[in-house]
């Protein structure tokens, strides 16, 4: 079920090439289809959005009345609701502590420079539907936006039978201002552009399928986005002390997401690799989403055996996983060697599911190696840094001729004169 390969072998290269190309397999077709839909929306606005919504979901966009949100809240299972609220407290606590502070200082000229932090005025969140409900994703996106100080947070999620009451309850818990029933490309475009009943958003965030991701990519510039996320993945970095039962369960926790999910073990112990492979075969037989997990492991799963800690960490940083678990003695000692990862889970009692639902950091993470340059959704996703510059007369006059020379070197006489005119 899970092939065992050596680090830096040809088999490993083949596996990693496949993992890196997961979302690109149908990229040209997805790009073309999204471009066609967006061209229609740019040309015909709400009419094209309505047509696309009817075509895909058999329903027109609608705003969910506040009474419907309140009903979902009051009718929710009390234990589930309490768990949502406790998770929300953890998320808010974490995100509030990430809030950066502006500042000012004196530069070498004697002028004052610095920056101020300002939130986006409106954030739009996309919460996928399909075969599962994702109330946790509502919390993991809405609470960072609210903690950042965003004035209005709106949410789009698929309509009809996919409009899960758990999602509506989570929206109420998270303080989402307005919820709209709208799916996919139409939802992203409506939030990015401001179409019909949906107001224009400064930032659009949240996960989705390949079409949602491509729509965000093509609309970047009309709004800010969190990242261009693809299929989920996990890498478990383990030494010989790890429990193979737990490692197998953690790998399956991501493999069950779907056929393109990645699940990789990197270990310095071949005996552990063999034990984990056997344990996966045992556990997957009773997994409700067995078909999805088997497909993922068949194409994007492996146990990689490294000869040393250094070689293992080199594999980790090359993969740049979305989720990285370190199941080793003294896992903290491995952390300094991790350069690329969306989220790191240290130790036996920090499974990836802890981050998905509970601990505080957002589970909306960079995928497909995106942790080389993207970060998790956080308050910073919804903040902007505004530069501040103030020179006194005594600081400015000694440098004005230098500014003018630089401006003229670029052929910008007006810039030069704007400096020289000051006395």
Secondary structure, 3 states (H helix, E strand, C coil): CCCEEECCCHHHHHHHHHHHCHHHCCHHHHHHHHHHHHHHHHHHCHHHHHHHHHHHHCCCCEECCHHHHHHHHHHCCHHHHHHHHHHHHHHHHHHHHCCCCCEEEECCCCCEEEEEEEECCEEEEEECCCCCCCHHHHHHHHHHHHHHCCCEEEEEECCHHHCCHHHHHHHHHHCCCEEEECCHHHHHHHHHHCCCCCCCCCEEECCCCHHHHHHHHHHECCEEECCCCCCCEEEEEECCCCCHHHHHHHHHHHHCCCCCCEEEEEECCHHHHHHHHHHHHHHHCCCCCHHHHHHHHHHHEEEEECCCHHHHHHHHHHHCEEEEEEECCCCHHHHCCCCCEEEEEECCCCCHHHHHHCCCCCCCCCCCCHHHCCCCCCHHHHEEEEEEEECCHHHHHHHHHHHHHHHHHCCCHHHHHHHHCCC
